[in-house]
Amino acid sequence: MTPVAIWTLWWVWGLGAVALLVLEVFAPGFLFLGFGVGAAVVAGLLGLGLGFDNPAILALIFAVVSMAAWFAMRSIFGVRQGQVKVWDKDINDDV
């Protein structure tokens, strides 16, 4: 029996997805949500038994899905107006 790499187990990716989604609750702003979606997709693919044995391929799928999820959330939810304060005048300009 050959040893199984921990990165090829579906429940490891599922646990990572749950951890990232819980972290998103504590740090809102869609910071960890894209990564959680990416980990959940990889866990789902491994759970279906598609047999990705190469951790590099799993990391690539995770990265691509995470980026796609982030761009999708960015286009759906958008950037809030007034989120960044732009200063037109410096306090030292009056001197």
Beta strands, then each sheet from edge to edge (+ up, - down):
end
